[in-house]
Amino acid sequence: MFLKSVPDSLYHRAPVDEDADVRLRYLGTAGFVVEGAGHTIVLDPFITRPGLRETVFKPLVPDERRIAQVIPHADDVVIGHAHHDHVLDAPCLCRQTGARFIGSPDACNVARAAGLSASQIVETRGREAIATGPGTLRGLPSEHGRVYFNRVSLPGDIPEPPPWPARVTDLRHGLVLNWHIELAGVRIVHIDTAEFFADEMQGLKADVLCLCAIGRKYRPNYVAEAVALLEPKIVVACHWDWFFTPYEAEPKCLPGVDLPGFVEEIIDAGAEAVVLPFDGVLGLHS
């Protein structure tokens, strides 16, 4: 399969401002670490990244050592939906760090299957304010975007804890939640699949928008509408990489992702476009 490399000139590699109120670190796929005011929120961590053959034919086992190396600390781990590339590593990370697991009923059933204690699980259907240290989280109900062949991958719910270790087909997307985060005076919106409901975002603004790249061509006016609604100064591209390669390997673009074109759309919509390398950090001010 032909996979395109990311032009080095596309990456944001500026030094991080030491006085930044919040630091946003990219983990690949839709994963981010948000740090501010002494508090750490992790979104959709996926560090294990099993190969394509392993994903298709074997139960999926989180790589505990690698997860601990990449994300040594977390207070809250927040899940957008329950596909394997969003939820697989989260229960392990919560067990290692003592963090809360926050997500939909479907995602929380994955956490239960993995043996996470009830005291660490926060289940939500969205629209409620959830305190996260000195900040606030709010899930924004959505649907999974259409991806290849204009179809949704692995649709359906997870009404009870699946087998564990799970196979990829056990991990249906379930309820999809985009997330609005306020921490240390910085507002971040995380959209981990190329869909959102405008009604759920009315009245909300973002300083930074983390926006899924794959599938955008199937969602009319995706970038322009998201930027017009939320008015972010910065849009950080995510979910653009081929996530079947090891975390330390050179990232390649998923088939169908035109990353330079995505950047151009963001700029045309009136925001600054940022592409971070894995472990790349962006400093943000309130």
C-alpha positions in Angstrom: 0.0 0.0 0.0 1.4 3.4 -0.9 1.5 5.7 2.1 2.6 9.3 1.8 5.1 10.9 4.1 4.5 14.2 5.7 6.6 17.0 4.2 8.9 18.2 7.0 8.0 21.8 6.1 4.4 21.1 7.2 5.3 20.3 10.8 5.2 22.9 13.5 8.5 22.7 15.3 8.7 26.1 17.1 10.2 26.1 20.6 7.6 25.9 23.4 7.0 29.1 25.3 8.1 28.3 28.9 5.5 30.8 30.2 2.6 29.0 28.4 -0.5 28.5 30.5 -1.3 25.2 28.8 0.8 22.7 26.8 -0.8 20.5 24.1 1.2 17.4 23.2 0.3 15.3 20.2 0.3 11.5 20.5 -0.6 10.5 17.0 -4.1 9.4 15.8 -6.6 11.5 17.8 -4.5 11.5 21.0 -3.4 14.5 22.9 -2.1 15.4 26.4 -3.3 18.7 27.8 -1.3 20.1 30.7 -2.1 23.2 32.7 -2.5 24.5 36.2 -0.9 21.4 37.6 -3.5 19.1 35.9 -3.2 16.6 33.1 -6.0 15.5 30.7 -5.3 12.8 28.1 -7.6 12.5 25.1 -7.9 9.3 23.1 -4.5 7.8 23.9 -3.4 5.1 21.4 0.3 4.2 21.9 0.2 0.4 21.4 -0.5 0.7 17.7 -0.6 -3.0 16.7 0.2 -3.8 13.1 -2.6 -4.3 10.5 -2.3 -8.1 10.5 -2.3 -8.2 14.3 -5.3 -5.9 14.5 -7.3 -8.0 12.1 -6.5 -11.5 13.3 -5.6 -11.3 17.1 -7.0 -10.0 20.4 -5.6 -6.6 21.1 -3.3 -6.3 24.1 -2.2 -2.9 25.3 1.6 -2.4 25.5 1.8 -1.4 29.2 5.5 -0.6 29.1 5.2 1.7 26.1 2.1 3.4 27.4 4.0 4.2 30.7 7.0 5.6 28.9 5.0 7.9 26.6 2.4 9.1 29.2 3.9 8.8 32.7 1.2 10.9 34.4 -2.6 11.6 33.9 -5.4 12.9 36.0 -8.3 12.3 33.6 -8.4 10.2 30.5 -11.2 11.3 28.1 -12.6 9.2 25.2 -14.4 10.4 22.1 -15.7 7.0 20.9 -15.0 3.3 21.5 -13.1 2.2 18.3 -9.9 0.5 19.2 -7.7 3.3 18.0 -9.3 5.6 20.6 -10.1 3.4 23.6 -7.7 0.5 23.7 -5.0 2.0 25.8 -7.1 4.1 28.1 -8.0 1.6 30.8 -4.3 0.6 31.1 -3.3 4.2 31.4 -5.9 4.8 34.1 -4.7 1.8 36.1 -1.1 2.9 35.8 -1.7 6.5 36.9 -4.9 6.4 39.0 -6.6 8.7 36.5 -10.3 8.7 35.9 -11.7 7.2 32.8 -14.4 9.5 31.3 -16.5 8.5 28.3 -19.8 7.3 26.9 -21.6 4.2 28.3 -20.1 2.2 25.4 -16.5 3.4 26.2 -17.1 2.8 29.9 -18.1 -0.8 29.2 -14.7 -1.3 27.6 -13.1 0.1 30.8 -15.2 -2.4 32.8 -14.1 -5.3 30.6 -10.5 -4.3 31.2 -11.0 -4.5 34.9 -10.9 -0.9 35.8 -12.5 -0.1 39.2 -15.9 1.5 39.3 -14.5 4.4 41.4 -12.3 5.4 38.4 -15.1 5.4 35.8 -17.2 8.4 34.9 -20.0 7.7 32.5 -21.7 10.5 30.5 -24.0 10.9 27.6 -22.7 14.5 27.1 -24.1 18.0 27.7 -23.1 18.0 31.4 -20.3 19.9 33.0 -17.7 17.6 34.5 -15.1 19.1 36.8 -11.5 18.2 35.9 -9.1 19.6 38.4 -9.5 23.4 38.1 -11.1 23.1 34.7 -14.3 21.8 33.1 -15.1 19.1 30.5 -18.3 18.9 28.5 -19.2 16.1 26.0 -20.9 17.2 22.8 -23.0 14.4 21.3 -22.2 13.6 17.7 -22.0 10.8 15.2 -19.1 8.9 13.7 -18.0 10.4 10.4 -18.0 8.5 7.2 -14.6 7.3 6.1 -13.7 4.9 3.2 -16.3 4.3 0.5 -18.6 6.9 2.3 -19.3 4.4 5.0 -19.0 4.4 8.8 -16.4 1.8 10.0 -17.6 -0.8 12.7 -20.9 0.9 13.5 -23.0 -0.1 16.5 -23.0 0.0 20.3 -21.3 -1.8 23.2 -24.3 -2.5 25.5 -22.2 -4.7 27.9 -18.6 -5.3 28.7 -17.0 -7.0 25.7 -14.5 -9.9 25.9 -11.0 -8.8 27.1 -8.6 -8.7 25.5 -11.0 -7.5 22.8 -10.8 -8.0 19.1 -11.2 -5.1 16.8 -14.7 -6.1 15.9 -15.8 -6.0 19.6 -15.0 -2.3 19.7 -17.9 -0.6 17.9 -18.0 3.2 18.0 -21.0 3.6 20.3 -22.1 7.1 21.3 -19.6 9.7 19.9 -18.7 12.6 22.0 -16.7 15.6 20.9 -15.2 17.4 23.9 -15.1 21.0 25.0 -12.4 21.6 27.6 -11.6 24.7 29.7 -8.3 24.6 31.6 -6.2 27.5 32.9 -8.1 30.0 30.8 -7.7 28.1 27.5 -10.6 26.6 25.6 -10.0 23.5 23.5 -12.5 21.5 21.4 -11.5 18.0 20.3 -13.3 16.4 17.3 -11.9 12.9 16.8 -14.1 11.8 13.9 -15.1 14.0 11.0 -18.6 14.9 12.2 -20.2 17.3 14.6 -23.7 18.7 15.2 -23.8 22.5 14.9 -26.7 22.7 17.4 -24.5 21.0 20.1 -21.9 23.7 19.6 -24.1 26.8 19.8 -22.7 29.4 22.2 -19.3 27.6 22.6 -16.0 29.0 21.4 -12.5 27.5 21.2 -9.1 29.0 21.3 -7.8 25.7 19.8 -9.6 23.2 17.8 -8.2 19.7 17.4 -9.8 18.5 14.1 -9.9 15.0 12.6 -8.5 14.9 9.0 -9.7 11.5 7.8 -13.1 11.5 6.2 -13.5 15.2 5.8 -14.4 15.0 2.1 -17.7 13.2 3.1 -18.8 15.9 5.5 -19.9 19.0 3.5 -18.3 22.3 4.7 -16.6 20.4 7.5 -13.6 22.7 8.1 -15.3 26.0 7.2 -18.4 25.4 9.4 -16.3 24.2 12.4 -14.1 27.3 12.3 -17.1 29.6 11.8 -19.0 28.1 14.7 -16.1 27.9 17.2 -13.9 30.8 16.0 -10.6 29.1 17.0 -7.3 31.0 16.6 -5.5 27.7 15.9 -6.6 24.4 14.4 -4.4 21.4 15.1 -4.8 18.5 12.6 -5.3 15.1 14.1 -6.2 11.5 13.0 -4.2 11.8 9.8 -1.6 9.1 10.4 -1.5 5.5 9.4 -1.9 4.1 12.9 -0.7 0.5 12.2 3.0 1.5 12.6 4.9 1.6 15.9 4.8 4.8 17.9 8.5 5.6 17.2 8.3 5.0 13.5 8.1 7.9 11.0 4.5 8.8 10.6 2.8 8.3 7.2 -0.6 9.6 6.1 -3.7 7.4 6.1 -4.8 6.6 2.5 -7.2 9.3 1.4 -5.8 12.0 3.7 -4.5 15.1 1.8 -2.7 16.8 4.7 -1.4 19.8 2.7 -4.9 20.3 1.4 -6.4 20.1 4.9 -3.9 22.8 6.0 -5.0 25.0 3.1 -8.6 24.6 4.0 -7.9 25.6 7.6 -6.1 28.7 6.5 -8.8 29.6 4.0 -11.3 29.3 6.8 -9.4 32.0 8.8 -7.5 30.0 11.4 -3.8 29.2 11.9 -3.1 25.6 10.9 -0.8 23.4 13.0 0.6 19.9 12.2 2.5 18.5 15.2 4.9 15.6 14.9 4.4 12.8 17.5 5.3 14.2 20.9 5.3 17.7 19.4 4.2 20.4 21.9 2.2 23.6 21.4 2.3 26.2 24.1 -1.0 28.1 24.6 -1.8 31.3 26.4 -5.2 32.3 28.0 
